[in-house]
Amino acid sequence: MISVTDDASVADEPDTRALDDLLDDLYRGQERITQAEIYRRAVATELPPELLARINALPEGEYAVDEASDLLGGNVG
């Protein structure tokens, strides 16, 4: 018998490794980064459309890495 351990809701979530890598790179030596800069870098690194939409939906302003990661569904912090 085959057992499926993955939750269906997890399967619908985009892979956030690219987002985690982006945030690691962006926040190296920086405490806070603007939503606009996060979005610009995400576009330049060609993140998937689902992740770009999440970043674009962030309110304008500055974010610490843990705030950005929490709001975007990443694992950096």
C-alpha positions, 0 to 999 in steps of 0.5 A, spaced: 500 500 500 502 506 498 502 512 503 502 519 501 505 523 507 504 530 503 499 535 505 495 537 499 495 544 501 503 544 502 503 541 494 499 547 492 505 552 495 510 554 491 517 552 493 520 558 497 528 556 497 529 561 491 525 566 496 530 564 502 536 565 497 534 571 495 532 574 502 539 571 504 543 575 499 539 581 500 540 582 507 547 580 508 550 586 511 543 590 511 538 590 517 532 593 513 530 593 506 524 596 502 519 592 499 521 596 492 528 593 493 526 586 494 521 586 488 526 589 484 531 584 486 526 578 485 524 580 478 532 580 476 533 573 479 526 571 476 523 568 482 516 564 480 510 569 478 507 566 485 512 569 489 513 575 485 505 576 487 507 575 494 512 580 494 508 585 490 502 585 495 507 587 501 505 594 503 510 599 501 515 600 507 522 597 510 522 590 512 527 586 517 529 579 514 524 576 519 518 580 517 519 579 510 520 572 511 514 571 515 510 575 511 512 572 504 512 565 507 520 563 507 524 560 512 529 565 513 530 569 520 
